[in-house]
Amino acid sequence: MTPFKAYLIDQQDGATVSRFVTMTEEQLDPGEVTIKVAYSSVNYKDALAATGKGRIIRRFPCVGGIDLCGTVVNSSDARFKEGDEVIATSYDLGVAHHGGYAEYARVPADWVVPLPQGLSLFDAMALGTAGYTAALGVVRMEDNGLRPENGKVIVSGATGGVGSIAIDILARLGYHVVALTGKAAESDYLKHLGAKEVLLRSSLDLSKIRPLDKGLWAGAVDNLGGEVLAWMASTMRQNGTIASIGLAAGMSFNATVAPFILRGVSLLGVDSAYTAMATRRKVWQRLATDMRPQHLHEMTHTVKFDDLPPLFEEFIAARVRGRHVVEIGG
Ligand SMILES: NC(=O)c1ccc[n+]([C@@H]2O[C@H](COP(=O)([O-])OP(=O)(O)OC[C@H]3O[C@@H](n4cnc5c(N)ncnc54)[C@H](OP(=O)(O)O)[C@@H]3O)[C@@H](O)[C@H]2O)c1
């Protein structure tokens, strides 16, 4: 393997410093499967890691990128062989193990998912952790009894990666989707993805959240945390189900137990990083079939590897929309 390009996140005098470097095979982390990376993607977590705005990196220096896909160049594990097209997302990637922002990656075989039939490598990264997490959230809500006939499902952080894909998947499955967004100008985009209604965050009075308010939602996908999650809890219908996915607005959650003990509301935690492999493969399979977003390419921007760094600040400032695929070698 010739030396290759990577985007390395490091720390100097307590500050996060990220830059392009040249790496060699010997510098890759241990693992059974070596992959020539075709594409990676940008998630909110990648932006927190690369800018140092969140304490995401557990081992410095670390190649960024929690997502990658590409072609196996060699494998000492019998489950994979040279030429196989594969996906690896989350676990310690881009956090404590060199990630997807490099022309090559070496990862444990237990983190690798074969590319499902029906998805291209590009599709896999247009989905990435965001798509996988949105689908996992919907699967968890379905397992908890959510059905289209139960009522409306609200999605917060609607224009983001997880939000856009969650709207598309839910609409495809027949749900009445309400998109909650901070971006008034993106109403047409959200309706095009399948939202029946668009609600502006500025229209909510989050300073007065009652323990129980009028029940509006059978389901909720929350990407924000903080007051929005507390408001969602107070406006869930009887036996409603919330998938708690993100913290883009905050880590705190100041609610009462009223929705849980008086309306039987369920708050489901969604962790995409360490899902058991059997579930992970099942969710990817659904993303390639009945949960495949119908507007995936329209919501996805392609970014050249060299153009990656300025994008992180755009994510932190919530100035982006949809998904961003990074062309590494693909
Ligand atoms: N649990 C897991 O395993 C898991 C997996 C993936 C992602 N996540 C989390 O899920 C969230 C969404 O991830 P993503 O990759 O979709 O991020 P993203 O593409 O950056 O989207 C986040 C969206 O949230 C809204 N937003 C951003 N900052 C905000 C703020 N300060 N206050 C209120 N709204 C804000 C914006 O949507 P609008 O302008 O439309 O409101 C933004 O587009 C993140 O918190 C991420 O860390 C968790």
PDBQT file of the ligand as one rigid body, heavy atoms in Angstrom, charges set to zero:
ROOT
HETATM    1  N1  LIG A 401     -28.266   8.332  19.196  1.00  0.00    +0.000 N 
HETATM    2  C1  LIG A 401     -27.487   8.087  18.167  1.00  0.00    +0.000 C 
HETATM    3  O1  LIG A 401     -26.958   6.999  18.009  1.00  0.00    +0.000 OA
HETATM    4  C2  LIG A 401     -27.280   9.172  17.149  1.00  0.00    +0.000 A 
HETATM    5  C3  LIG A 401     -26.929   8.858  15.836  1.00  0.00    +0.000 A 
HETATM    6  C4  LIG A 401     -26.855   9.886  14.893  1.00  0.00    +0.000 A 
HETATM    7  C5  LIG A 401     -27.084  11.191  15.294  1.00  0.00    +0.000 A 
HETATM    8  N2  LIG A 401     -27.366  11.449  16.605  1.00  0.00    +0.000 N 
HETATM    9  C6  LIG A 401     -27.650  12.825  17.029  1.00  0.00    +0.000 C 
HETATM   10  O2  LIG A 401     -28.833  13.238  16.387  1.00  0.00    +0.000 OA
HETATM   11  C7  LIG A 401     -28.793  14.635  16.119  1.00  0.00    +0.000 C 
HETATM   12  C8  LIG A 401     -29.006  14.885  14.634  1.00  0.00    +0.000 C 
HETATM   13  O3  LIG A 401     -27.879  14.385  13.923  1.00  0.00    +0.000 OA
HETATM   14  P1  LIG A 401     -27.668  14.766  12.380  1.00  0.00    +0.000 P 
HETATM   15  O4  LIG A 401     -26.454  14.070  11.929  1.00  0.00    +0.000 OA
HETATM   16  O5  LIG A 401     -28.960  14.619  11.674  1.00  0.00    +0.000 OA
HETATM   17  O6  LIG A 401     -27.341  16.337  12.541  1.00  0.00    +0.000 OA
HETATM   18  P2  LIG A 401     -27.569  17.529  11.501  1.00  0.00    +0.000 P 
HETATM   19  O7  LIG A 401     -27.605  17.016  10.114  1.00  0.00    +0.000 OA
HETATM   20  O8  LIG A 401     -26.595  18.572  11.883  1.00  0.00    +0.000 OA
HETATM   21  O9  LIG A 401     -29.049  18.007  11.870  1.00  0.00    +0.000 OA
HETATM   22  C9  LIG A 401     -29.385  18.561  13.097  1.00  0.00    +0.000 C 
HETATM   23  C10 LIG A 401     -30.604  19.467  12.900  1.00  0.00    +0.000 C 
HETATM   24  O10 LIG A 401     -31.059  19.881  14.185  1.00  0.00    +0.000 OA
HETATM   25  C11 LIG A 401     -31.478  21.248  14.134  1.00  0.00    +0.000 C 
HETATM   26  N3  LIG A 401     -30.561  21.997  15.016  1.00  0.00    +0.000 N 
HETATM   27  C12 LIG A 401     -29.213  22.070  14.954  1.00  0.00    +0.000 A 
HETATM   28  N4  LIG A 401     -28.709  22.821  15.938  1.00  0.00    +0.000 NA
HETATM   29  C13 LIG A 401     -29.750  23.235  16.666  1.00  0.00    +0.000 A 
HETATM   30  C14 LIG A 401     -29.897  24.023  17.838  1.00  0.00    +0.000 A 
HETATM   31  N5  LIG A 401     -28.842  24.555  18.451  1.00  0.00    +0.000 N 
HETATM   32  N6  LIG A 401     -31.133  24.230  18.324  1.00  0.00    +0.000 NA
HETATM   33  C15 LIG A 401     -32.208  23.677  17.728  1.00  0.00    +0.000 A 
HETATM   34  N7  LIG A 401     -32.122  22.913  16.602  1.00  0.00    +0.000 NA
HETATM   35  C16 LIG A 401     -30.925  22.695  16.088  1.00  0.00    +0.000 A 
HETATM   36  C17 LIG A 401     -31.390  21.681  12.682  1.00  0.00    +0.000 C 
HETATM   37  O11 LIG A 401     -32.606  21.308  12.044  1.00  0.00    +0.000 OA
HETATM   38  P3  LIG A 401     -33.822  22.342  11.809  1.00  0.00    +0.000 P 
HETATM   39  O12 LIG A 401     -33.184  23.634  11.434  1.00  0.00    +0.000 OA
HETATM   40  O13 LIG A 401     -34.635  21.722  10.724  1.00  0.00    +0.000 OA
HETATM   41  O14 LIG A 401     -34.566  22.425  13.103  1.00  0.00    +0.000 OA
HETATM   42  C18 LIG A 401     -30.298  20.764  12.152  1.00  0.00    +0.000 C 
HETATM   43  O15 LIG A 401     -30.360  20.621  10.768  1.00  0.00    +0.000 OA
HETATM   44  C19 LIG A 401     -27.449  15.121  16.658  1.00  0.00    +0.000 C 
HETATM   45  O16 LIG A 401     -27.597  15.601  17.969  1.00  0.00    +0.000 OA
HETATM   46  C20 LIG A 401     -26.604  13.852  16.643  1.00  0.00    +0.000 C 
HETATM   47  O17 LIG A 401     -25.549  13.915  17.562  1.00  0.00    +0.000 OA
HETATM   48  C21 LIG A 401     -27.466  10.464  17.528  1.00  0.00    +0.000 A 
ENDROOT
TORSDOF 0
